[in-house]
Amino acid sequence: MDSFREEKVKKFEEFVDLRLKPDLLHAIAQRDKVFEQQKVFSDLKRNIENLEKNGVTCLRTSVNLGSEVYMQADVPDTRHIFVDVGLGFHVEFTWTEALEFISVKEARLARQVEEYTHLVARIKAQIKLVCEGIRELLQIPAE
Amino acid sequence: MADGVPKGTVKPLASLISVEEAQNAAKRVHEAIEEREKEASYIERFITENNNLFKLVHTLPDQLSHPIMVPFGKAAFFPGRLIHTNEFLVLLGDGYYADQTSRQTAEILHRRGNVLESKLESLKAMMLDLQAEASFFESTASEAADGLVEIREDYIEEQPTEQKSESGLSKPNIISDDEECAQAMSRMDVLEKLEEEACSDDEDNDFECSSMFSALKLNDRVQKFMDENRFSAASLGPSSGNCTQTSPSEKSTRTNPDLYKFDGAKAHLVAEDESPCVKAISASGMVKSNVTERPLFLSTSKEGRADCGSKIEEVPTIHHSKKEKDFGDNVGDRPAVNRADHQKAFTGSIVEHSHGMPSKQTSESSDLSQVSSSNAPTKPVSRFKMQKGGR
């Protein structure tokens, strides 16, 4: 009986350690990626709004060539902007079109974040459940 | 008999180092190697990036401007162009930037590349070290798994005669060399009788066996006899027990007289006129060991040809070329090889390398042994070399 219980506990613990926890880590990493995207697009939105507000039509900026070596770059016309729409495609937008797209994109990203948050919560709940099961098996009184 | 208690200890390697532990250690080292490999690949990526940038920095000033897509944040671009192509803003570290020309930037990148290369070199050296460590652990694990034993005997500096008696084998105490010879001789007689009993069905075979003996060869049968008769091993005690303590040359000089006697008692092969000279020579130092060999071989080969003609007749032709080659390559090694075989025969320790040797040895008889005796080495050859040669 004892050995059976030990076996069971071991199986549960393995399930938690080898299945649920990696899953949780993966879900959290995915969510972080979406957060990053959100930040990128909110930055872009702010920048475009700034350009609009200040009526900037030409721009001089520094380009990173790699390994933190920068070179000056000149943008003669800022009214047309190429925005990444996903899967490696960039679409040429005007400022207003870009802002429209960004708001749609942000909504989608927010939905994704919510999905991942749910997933994380579910996995955490499962871990908690299995841990409770182990506790019951070992007949340790609940706190 | 000193005390009858073996001095040495024999422990299986597996009891000292558990196989699992060794394997675990090897696994851990392998993990460390993997980590280093990751680091190394990371650095390698930096290096290729650096090299690409180096080329880019060289080519950019060739034109006044380059049309590019200027990144605007991470998700957007503007069509634009690079201007001021000979001005670079280079990060020096810690948030400090410097305005540099193309050439200066190239120099900075070159220095960075050197640093990265040296880092990679040190990483690789570390990985080599770890790999050596891992292979050591693995070999230890496999050795332990194979049931290798560690034989350890404390070295106690004593008189040579006492040393013999305390060699760890239960053996009557022999004080003088003469007595030792007599003892060995009587043992050989017993051994011979046993062998004759076993081989009485086949005279030819028996003779061949004896000739193997006289040619100082070891084969399975001999080993079997020795195993069957512990006392025979005991009689060999002086040479076998001291294996770890005496140099090969010493050993061979000690075993040779025994051998000779054995040979004489065994098959009465040695001609009467040869024996005195051999004995006379065997009274003195190093060279003698090789000199004694010659009469032995001579007698063996003579008798061998007479009795079991066909077999031995063709053997010399087979081995002749090899022999000559060996002789040409390492004249000094040949006697050492013979001696190594003496050792084997009378330590009764390593059996497996001696299969198929007798015929070859018999063939080596006259001319070669003469050469070898004239080129007696003055220093012992390394054990590894001897084994190699003996094979």
Interface residues (C-beta under 8 A of the other chain):
Chain A: V40 F41 D43 L44 N47 L59 R60 T61 S62 V63 N64 L65 G66 S67 E68 V69 Y70 M71 Q72 A73 D74 V75 P76 D77 T78 H80 I81 F82 V83 D84 H90 A98
Chain B: E49 N50 N52 L53 L56 V57 L60 S65 I68 M69 V70 P71 F72 G73 K74 A75 A76 F77 F78 P79 G80 R81 L82 I83 H84 T85 E87 F88 L89 V90 L91 Y97 T105 L109 R112
